[in-house]
């Protein structure tokens, strides 16, 4: 159920005085309204009272869009149409970001507000002083009854409303104002949106889906909070392992725990740690930008550097945390540490090698998990470690998988109690034997609330991760079945033409929906398409900057690899597939490009890294994706068509639509 500052029937609204309506709006406004705000409301009210006299329906002012942390100026329900109206009082131009704003409002309602799913929605930008009105009523290939935004000045608004009603006069869907306002709102924010919202003291419930299938997100955070309470009250040291399907909200759980304990009033300060440098950099930058913006809105000045310093107290790169306690023998400030993507922690060999070469630590003799546990073990009273675990997502040399943590507990820290998701015994985590061995040495408790089973990333396709798993496991029939379950809501198309793919992305993305090209870090023979994986790109600019910045994903020039996008998401993605991973009847063939030719990857571990890289790439998009398999070139021995054709035929055989 969404809230608003004012709701009335159109008939009642047109009969009230302006001051009476403003009084009701300000009565519900929890913030002090400025003189300019009141002036804007006055303008909107007086204009709409004249325009709406011929109509019946419902009107809302300041209608909440929680996922965006904003409010729509006016929602108008007339007959079978929901008008989403954003006023820019005094503006004489239709600025692109204002148009994007009203489109985003309508998209959010269309995607996440149950009564809006099938109803006709018309986003309207009113630049009150603009010279011209543009009445172009156009639908899109999405076929979801959301029309393209209409631009109008004050004088043209009446004509716009009547034109849209006339255009959709045969539309059968009807909705009452009461049904609309009380309808279920089930958003699935991006991890950046979620982090910003949580940092601003919102709860997980306010910003995420609340339907039955998504309930275990709250159940997981509640279980972890309970474990923290037990550890503190009983002076215990506890480590718990949280599993989840790709996009299920593991990072969201970690951020929720961290933000809950930002203040150390209860001596339960926590820190969110990740070895994923792009993710940490993007989250830190997004929170710092938002902090600066919010303070500016309050009339305060704060530098981004100062804002970022505050953010870094609870979001850190795991290696910085590790290095700090190499030289500091004291217990960490935090009693609770959340390790995201814990399966990517380094094994003993990789850690010792790094410490010797980069840190001059000749006597270091621990795996990364072992050392990190030892840091929290310095607390004399209690400590909690939360390991967030992704299955089949180890993508880099030395990433140990979760068994390294279990071995460290068994061998050095068996005085710690262990809470484990039952799913950690699944084959993709490769930890079943380690769990059995650990159970002989310490107390191991299985808790089903520590598994997140529903993908929150793909709000259009909860079976996407299953589909990708079936594709990569070469289970054709299973892949075909899961594709049929998702393709009506989540388009996946296949093409051999990168230009067509780019055009498809731009046509599908609406408002500020983010799109971009992602490729494997081993995709070194895409240079003929102006794709160079070795070319440096800044993931902060790529993920956070707007359509006017050539460094952003929107420009489709810089590409991101699995290392840049793991843990993050796009709305629409283009996966451009190179000859590094090739389908064959015997199974996937894996290659790396060295010098002037492709070479077979022989190590099983590195073969898995490459397949996992494509698993990451294929699960990044929230709303749909296009897969590009190049034609190859018979005159180029590094791009022979035989490197690409079998993969294309395999994916085509699964049933992907051809672009």
N, C-alpha and C positions, 0 to 999 in steps of 0.2 A: 504494500500500500504506500503510495507516494503522498507527500504533503504539499501544501500550497499556502499562500497568504490570503487568498480570496477566492471564493467560489460562489456563483449565483446563476440563476436562470437568466437568459438574455432579456426576457421581459422585465424581470425585477431590476436587473442591472440598469436598463435604460431609464427607469423611473426614479432612481436614487440620485441624490446630489453628489457632486464630485467630492466634497469634504467628507461625506458619510462613507464613501467607498475608500478614500485614502485613510480614514480613521480605522476602518476594519483591516486594511492591509498593514498599517503600521502596528496595530495591536498584536498581529501574529509575527511581526518581524522581530527576531531576537536581537538584531543589531540596530543601533541608532541609525535612522534614515537621514541622509543629508538633504540639504535644501535642493540640490540639483536632482536628487532622486525623486523627491516629492513633486518637483516641477515636471519631471519626465512622466510620472504616473498621471498627473493632472492632464497633460497633453494627450496621453494614450486614452484615458477614460473619456474625455470630451469628444475626441475623434471617433472612438468606437461607439459611443452612445448614439451618434448620428447615423453611422453606417449600419448598425445592427437592428434598427427599428423594424425592418420588414421581416426579421427572422425569429425563429424559435430555436432554442438550444441551450447550451451551457457555456459559461466563460470562466476561466481561471486566470488569476494574476500570480506571477512568481511561482511557477510550477517547478517542483524540485527534480533535478537530474543528479542523484547521489553519486553515480560513478564518475561524473565529470566535476562534482563539487560545485555545480552552478544551478541557476534557475532560468527557465524560459520566461520571457516577459509576459507572453499571453498564450494560452491554449484556448482555442475556440472550437466547440463542437456544434456544427450546424448540419442537420439532416444526417447524411452518411459520411461526412468529412470531418477529419481532425486537422485543424489549421494550427501550425506551430509558428508563432509570429515573434520575431525579434525586431525591436525598434532601435534605431539609431537616431535619436532626436537631435536635429541640427545638422546632421551629416548630409552632404550633397553629392557623395560618391558611393558607389557600390564596391566597397573594399573587399578584396578576396578573402581576407581572414574573417570578416563579418559574415560573408556568405557561407564560409566553411563552418562557422559557429552554429548557425541555424540548421545547417544540414546535419551536423553532428548531433544536435538535440533530437532531431527527427529520427536519425539512425539509431540512437540509443534507445528511444522508445520502441521503434520497430523491432529491434533485436532482443530487447530484454524486458519489455513491458507486455505482459500476456494479452491484454485487451487490444493492443496496438498491432499484433502480429498480422491480422488479415484486413484491418480497416484501411481505407484510403487516407493517406497523410500528405499534407501540403505544407512544406516549409516555406515561409515568406520572410524576406528581409525588407524592412521598411526604412529606407534612408529618407527621412521626412522632407529634406530640401532638394532631393535629386530632381533633375529637369525632366527625365523621362521614366516611364513605366514600361517594363518588358513582360508582357503576358505570353509566356511560352509554356504551355502545359505539356510536359514530356515525361514519359515513363522510361525505364531502363530494362536491360536484359534480365535483371533480377526478378522481374515479375512479382514484386512483393507489395504493390500498391503504394509505393513511396515515389512521388514524382520529384523531378529536379526542382531545386529552389527557384522561386519566382522573386524578381526584384521589382519593387514598386516604391513610389513616393506616397505621401499622405493622401493626395487627391485620387490616386489610382487604386487605393486599397479596396474600396467598395466594388469597383469593376473586377478586380482580381478575384475576390470572394465569390461574386456572382458567376464569373466565367468558370471557375473550378467546379462549382455546384452544378452548373449546366453540363459541363463536360462529363461528369460522373453521375448524371441523373438516373441512369439505369442500374447503378451499383446497388446490390441487394443488402450488403452488410450494413447493419445499423448498430449504434451504440448510445447508451444513455450516459449522461455525465457522472452519475453515481457509480455505475459499473466501471467507467474509465478511471476514476480517482481511487477506487478501492481495489483495482486489479493488482495481481501479483507482479512484483518487480524483481527480477532475478538476474542481476548483472554478473558478468565475468570480466573483471578488469584485467588489463595487462599487468605484468609484474611491476612496471614502473608506476602505473596509476595506483596500484594497490599499496606500494611502498609510500608514495606521497600521501595517500589517504590515511594510512595507519600512523604515519609520522605526525599527522594533524589531529591525532586523538580520535579517529573513527574506529569502529570495531569491524571485525571480519564480517559480522552479520550485515552491517550497513552497506558494504561494498561488494558483496558476493552473492551468488545464488543461494536461495534458501529452500529450494525444492527438496523433496525426499531423497533424491539420488545424490545430492551434494551435501547432505547433512554431516557426512563424516569429516568434513573439513573442520567444522566446529567441534565435533567429538574428539578429533586428534589434538587440537589446541587445548581443549579442556583436560584431556588425559595427561598431556605434558605438564600443564599447570599443576595438576594434582601430584604428579611425580616430584615436581620441584618443592611443593609443600611438604611432602613426606620426607624428602631428603633433608630439608631444613629443620623440621620439627624433631626428627629422629637422629640427626647428625649422621646421615648416611652419604655415601658417594655412589651415585647411580649414573649409568650410561644407557641411553635408549636409542634404538634404531628405527627410523621412520622410513617406510617404503612407499612407492606410489607409481602409477603409470605416468608416462610423459605428460607434462602439463597439468598434473592433478593438483598442484598447489603446495608442493613441498617447500619451495622457497617462501611462499606466502605464510606458511606455518612458522617457518624460522623467523621471518620478519615480525610476525605477530608476537611471538615470544619475546623477541628483542625489544620491540617498542613498548610492550607491557611493562617492562622493567627499566625504562630509560632513567628514572630517578632511583637513587639507591636508598630510598626511605626505609625499605624493608630488608635491606642487606641482601637483595636478590638481583643485583645488577647483572645484566646479561649482555653478551656481545655476539653479533652475527658475523661469522667468518666464512669466507669462500676463497678457494684457490682460483676462481674464475675472475681474472683481472678485468676483462671487459665488463662483466656484469657489475662488479663492485664500482668501477669507474662511472658507469652509466647511472647506477642508483645514487651514488654520492653526488654526481652533478645534477641529476633531476631534483633531488631533495634540496640541494643548495640553491638552485634556481628558484624553486618554489618558495623557499624561505625568504629569499630576497624580495620576490614578488609580493608575498603576503605582508612583509614588513613595510614595503613601499605603500601598499594599499591602506595601511594603518597610519601612514604619515611618518614612519620611522625609516632611518637609513641603516643598512647593514651591508658590509662588503661581502662578496661571494666567498672570499677566503675565510672570513669569520664564520659564515654560514656553513661552509664545508668542514671547518674544524669541529663544529658541533656534531655534524653528521658522522664524522669519523669515530666518535666515541662509541658508536654501537654498530657500525658497518665497517669491517676491515678486511684487507686481504690477508689470508691465512699466513702467508710467508712473513709478512711484517710482524704479525703477532708472535709467530715462532721466533723470529730473530730478536725481538725485544726481550724475550725470556731466556735467550741464550746467555745474555750478559747480566740480567737481573735475576738473582736467586730467590726473590720474594714470591709469595703467592700472587696470582693475577688479581687485579682489582675486581674482576667479575667472578661471581660464584657459578654462573651459568654460561656455558659456551655452546653455541649452535654452529656445527660444521656442515655447511651445505655441500652437496655433491661429495660426500665423505669418501665415496668409492674412488675419487680421483686423487686422494692423498698418496704421497710417494712411498714406494717400498724402501726397504733398508738400503739396498744397493744404490738406488738413485739418490737418496738423501745423503748418504755418506759421501758419495762422489761430489754432490753439489757443495756440501759443507766444506769439503777439503779444497775444492777448486775456487769457490767464490767467497767463502767466509774465513778461510785459513784455519778451520777447526780440524786439526789432524787427529784428535782423540774422540771425535764424535762417532757414536756407535749405535744409533737408533734409527728405526724407521720413523717416518713423520707421525703416524698415529701414536706410536709409543712415546715419542717426545711430547706430543700435545697432551696426551693423558697425564704424563708426569707433571706438566705445568699445573693442571687443575688439582692434581693429587697433593700439591704443596699445601693446600688449605688444611688446617688442623681439624676443622669441624665438618663441613659438608661441601659438596660440589655436585653439579649435574652437567653431563655432556649429552647433547642431542645430535645424533648423526642423521642427516637427511640423505637418503640413498636412492640413486637412480639405477635401474637395471640396464645393463648393456649399453652404458654410456661412457665407458673408459675410452678415451680417444687420443691419449698421448703416452709417450714412452715413460715407463716408470710408475704409471698409475696402477696401484696395487689391487684395486677392488676391495671389497669390504672385509675379506678374510684377514687382511693385515691388522685391522682393528681388533678382531676377535682373537687373533694370535697374541697380540700385545696384552690384552686383558688376561688371557689364560696364563701367560708366562710371567707377567710382572705385576698385574693389578687385579688379582683374583679376589681382593677384598672389596672390589666394586660390585654392586648388584647390577644386573643386566635386564632390561626390558626390551623385547624384540617383537617386531611385526612378524606374524606367522608366515607372511609371504617371503621373508628373507631366505627361506629354505628352497624357494623356486630356483630352477636351473639357471636363470639369467643372472642371478647374483653370485653363483658359484661359491656358496658359503655353507652348504648343508653339513659337510663333514666338520668344518670348523666349529659350527654351532654344537654339534654332537660332542666334540672334544671339550668345548668350553663348559658344557653342562655338567661335566664330571668334576670341574674345578671350582665353580662358583654358582650362585643362585641365578638361574635364567627363567624369566617369566615371559610368556607370550601374551600379547595384548592386541586384539584384532583392530582396535581403534588406531593403532599406529600404522595402518595401511590406508592409503588414499587410492580408492579404486576408480574414481570418475575423473576424466579429463576435464579440467576447468578452462583450459586454453581454447579448445575447439568447441565453443558453445554450439556450433552447428553440427559437430560430428564427434560424438563421444567414442565412437568406434574407430577413430582415425589411427590411434596407436596400434590397435589390433590389425588393422589393414596393413600398416607399414611393416609390422612384425611378420605377417604372412607373406608379404612381398619379398622381404629379405630372407625369410626362411624357405623361400621357393615353394610355398604351399599354394599352388595356383587355384585350386577349387575353393579353399578357404578365403583367399584374397578376393576371388570373384563374388563370393557371398557377402563379405563385409563391404565391398564396394557398392553393392546394390542397396545396402542399408544406409549408406552415407551420401551417395552421389546426388540425391534430390535436394539435399540441404547444403552439401559441401562439394562444389565442383572441383574435379581433378581432371585436367586435360593434358594431352600429350601432343607435342609438335616437334618438328625438326628445324623450325625457323625461329630464331631468336627475336627477329623483328615482330613477328606475329605474337610471340609470347609477351613482349613489352607492351604491345597495343592492347592485348587482352587484360593485362594487369591494370593499365590506366583506365580501361573501360569499366572494369569491375569495381575498382576502389572508389569510394564516395566520401565526401567530406575530408576529414584529416586521416582517414584510414591509411595505415602505413603499408607500403609495399616495397619490395627490393629483390635483388638477385643474390642467391646464395649458392656457393659451390664448395666442393671438397678442397681442402688445402693441398691435395695431391693433383688437382686438376690443372696441370701445367701446359696442356696443349689446347687451351681455349684462347690463346693470344690472337688468332685470326679474327676473333669476335670482339677484340678490344677488352678481353678479360685476362688480367694478369694477377694471379694470386700472390705473387711476390711483391706487388706494388703496395707500399704502405698505405693503410687507411686508418682513420680514427673512428673507433666504434661509437664514441660519444656523439660526434657530429652525425654519424650515419643513422643512429637510432633516435636522436633527440631533436635534430635541427629540422627546419621546415622546408617547404617546397621551393623557397627562393634561394636555397643554399646548395651549390653544386656538390658539396661533400655529403649531403644527406642521401638516404636510400632512395628517395623519390626520383632522383635524377637518373637512376639506373646506369650509372657510370662506374662508381666504386662497387665492388662486390664484397660480401662477407663470407667467411668460412665457418666451419663448425666451431672453431675456437672463439669466434666473435659472437655467435648467436646462441650458444648453449645456455640454457636458462632464461632466454629472452624469447620474444615472439614478434611476428609481423601479422598484419591482417591478411595480406595476400603475398605469396612468395613465388618466385621463379627459381626452380632448381635446375641448373644447367649441368648436365651429366657428362663427364669426360671419360676417356679410355682407361682411367685408373681402376674402375670397377666394371667388369664385363660379365654379362650373363653367358653361361654355357650349360649344356645338358648335364654336365658333371657337377655343376655348382658354380658359385661366383669365382671368377678369376681376378686376382688383385695385383696391381702394378704400381710402381713408383717410377717417375721419370728422372733419369740420371744422365747428365751430359747431353747426348743427342738421341737417346732411345729409351723406350719403356723397358723396365726390368721386373721380372717376377718377384713378388714379395713372398719369401719362403717361410719366415717365422710366423707361427700360428698366432702369436700375440699381436703382431703388426697387421696381419690379415683381419683380425677382429677389430682393431682400431679403425681400419678403413671402412668396414661394414657399419660399425657404430657411427662413424662420421656421417654416412648417408642416412642412418636412422635419425640422427639429430636434425639433419637438413630437412628430411621429409616430415618431421613433426613440428616445424616452426610456425606454420600458417594457421591462423584462427578461423579463417573463412573460406579458403580455397587456394589451390596452387596450380601452376602450370609447370610441366616437366619438359625440358628441352633435351632431346638426344640429337646431337649434330649429325649431319649426313656423312661427315668424313670427306676425305679427298684422296682419290687413288694415286695422285701424283705426289703425295706427301706421306712418306713411310711412317711418320709419327702419328698420322691421323687417317690411317687406312679405314675405309668403310666397315671392314670386318670387325674393327674394334667397337663399333657402335650399333651396327644393324641387329645383332642378336638381342641386345638389351632392349632396343626399340620394339622388336617383334614380341618379346616376352611381355612387356608392359601393355602393348596393344592387345595381346591375347587375353590378358586379365580383364580387359573390357573398358579401358580408359577411352574417353571421347577424344577424337582426333581433331586438332585445330588446324 
